[in-house]
Amino acid sequence: MTSAAPSDALLELARAHGVATDFTDWTGEHRVIGEASLRSVLDALGIDASTPDAVDAALVAAADAPWRRTLPPTVVCREGWTPWVHVHVPDGSGVRLTVELEDGSTREVAQVDRWVHPRTIDGREIGEATFELPGDLPLGWHRIVAHLDEPAVTEGTDSATLIVTPGALEVPEVLRHGGATGLMTQIYQVRSASSWGIGDLGDLGDLASWAGTDLGAEFVLVNPLHAAEPVAPMEASPYLPTTRRFVNPIYLRVEDIPELARVDAEGRAAVEQLAADARELNDDDTIDRDAAWELKREALEIVHEVGLEGRRARDFERFREREGEGLATFATWCAIADRYGLPWSEWPSELHDPRSAAVAEFASAQRDLVDFHMWLQWLLDRQLGEVQREAREAGMSLGVVHDLAVGVHPRGADAWGLADALASGVTVGAPPDQFNQLGQNWSQPPWHPERLAELGYAPFRDMVRTVLRDSGGIRVDHVIGLFRLWWIPEGLTPADGTYVTYDHEALIGILCLEAQRAGAVVVGEDLGVVPSIAREYLRERGILGTSIMWFETTDGQPTPPEDYRELCLSSVTTHDLPPTAGFLTLEHVAIRERLGLLTRPVEEERAHEERTIATVRDALEARGWLTPGAGLPSVIEAMHRWLGRTPSVLRAVSLADVVGDRRAINQPGTEDEYPNWRIPLAGPDGQPVSLEQATEAEFADVLFRATAGD
């Protein structure tokens, strides 16, 4: 679309709220954001920029905003830093500042001898007092409290969140001495004889135990396990969850629930029949989440009816207390979805607000149903903890490494329960680039940066804590999103969006704090267009990057393994590409040709990809790791040997490569045309491969030894 050039005042207002007014595109060309896009994005931030007078008023409001608050909503600093905190009080009024530490103790804060001219706000003179936080405050979540001589007349409260974060995340001991090799997989693909049509946490535990014991793997990286819809149709993509804080109960292993033993004979028989019906799904060529969940849910309801006793009941109550309002809100959303279906925008209007009296009445009337959904999350918490214990007992130093999706479904639980923390009227995506020349719209509502600060970053903290609990690490998808996100106004194309910046010092600091407390490693997926300054910042904070062999090139040739980054998770492939055997046989070209997705003649596409593969083969042959004319297994082994010569502290082998799978997990640009995220693990012939068969694959040991540098 075309748009008028924005006025200087509109540009100033956009910058004041972290909205980019220009950017450099993938071709290196400077792009100016149009007036319509800026006004729409500002509107999503709650800023009226509809007229010149409104823009002028918004500029005044932006300048006055800090003075209308007694304290800033949140202060984030690194351990050892001594930041100044500005306190706004009626001019001439006395004030002192204290810090209430999370352990319950209190610290006085010294005032700085600094005079600032008062500012007139709504006809009142407001002064500014400056305090310097001490540099020996411990890591953690604290509160700053302003003690005033007279009641505040400003809009802010007299307390604020204080977050003290590590300067840099400590690298786990195992990564300081030669790094670690692990396995990566989409766990829903990995079906065993015990699966209910989809890979579950029992399968993950068995996979981790095998990989740790037989292969010497130090970790297993899995897809996001975030919760999906509780009713059909369930979103197949693990990267478009209904919430990132809670887990999808489809991953529960019913047989591992202790209360199953207390179900009566009739109920046990029903569960066994449901299990038998579900296991028939294991032979299907695609994963049917809706069918698997329908059967599993019926079994879970039978088990739930027997209730909890003794220490299990007490443990459930502790879990509910720990997760608090967030768990209750999510469980209530699930219960309402059970009764009224989805999307929630079609529910009775009085149920649209999670804080309404109607929602409270529903939760009270449907207490058992709400309890059921909380119980599911407790079971998941317990089973995830057991999986991590099994992984560590199998010799893994890290264990399970989880994946954090970049956002949530626009009509999901978070869009309902966390609406006050999300921006409306916009979605997240990406500007046009060489692979997607129209840009991308991921249909995900973004965090509202200013509201996050006002909420003390609690929604972000709670989400990160859940993913990190009982894990050895976390992979953050599209980590640049903690710096900036491409916002697309409703009704406009991805090309008409702009970047909105986030307080990366706060978001990444919180990520480091929670990861250090969990003893976990953090990997930031930094593929694609990522400014070098962002990569340097992440390295400084101890966050690992991501390197994929197919993407690592220098002057048109494969980057020498010795030149890979040290603080990095390196692998030959990723879920965004076909498995290595598929890429080498141009499976991705065949799929795109079949679906009509090519933008140039297929012969030209094949020739381009064949040249890429040829450069890789030539490089492997030059190292003496591959003989000319060698077959697929030898090429794949040599590529992993290349990986094993990198200094990267984490190196991952795809389970799909172990079994010779060729099919892509996801084909961008498709919906029903391709079974995205519904393909089970398969062999070279496309036939499903079970977990039991995968653990017997001799190629697993070959690839692990090569990747480990043996």
Secondary structure, 3 states (H helix, E strand, C coil): CCCCCCCHHHHHHHHHCCECCEEECCCCCEEECCHHHHHHHHHHCCCCCCCHHHHHHHHHHHHHHHHHCCCCCEEEEECCCCCEEEEEEECCCCEEEEEECCCCCEEEEEECCCCCCCEEECCEEEEEEEEECCCCCCCEEEEEEEEECCCCCCCCCCEEEEEEECCCCCCCHHHHCCCEEEEEECHHHCCCCCCCCCCCHHHHHHHHHHHHHHHCCCEEEECCCEECCCCCCCCCCCCCCCEEEEECHHHCCHHHCHHHHHCCHHHHHHHHHHHHHHHHHHHCCCCCHHHHHHHHHHHHHHHHCCCCCHHHHHHHHHHHHHHHHHHHHHHHHHHHHHHHCCCHHHCCHHHCCCCCHHHHHHHHHCHHHHHHHHHHHHHHHHHHHHHHHHHHHCCCCCEEEEEECCCCCCCCHHHHHCHHHECCCEEEEECCCCCCCCCEEEEECCECHHHHHHCCCHHHHHHHHHHHCCCCEEEECCHHHHCEEEEEECCCCHHHCEEEECCHHHHHHHHHHHHHHHCCEEEECCCCCCCHHHHHHHHHCCCEEEEEHHHCEECCEECCHHHCCCCEEEECCCCCCCCHHHHHCCHHHHHHHHCCCCCCCHHHHHHHHHHHHHHHHHHHHHCCCCCCCCCHHHHHHHHHHHHHCCCCCEEEEEHHHHHCCCCCCCCCCCCCCCCCCCCCCECCCCCECCHHHHCCCHHHHHHHHHHCCC
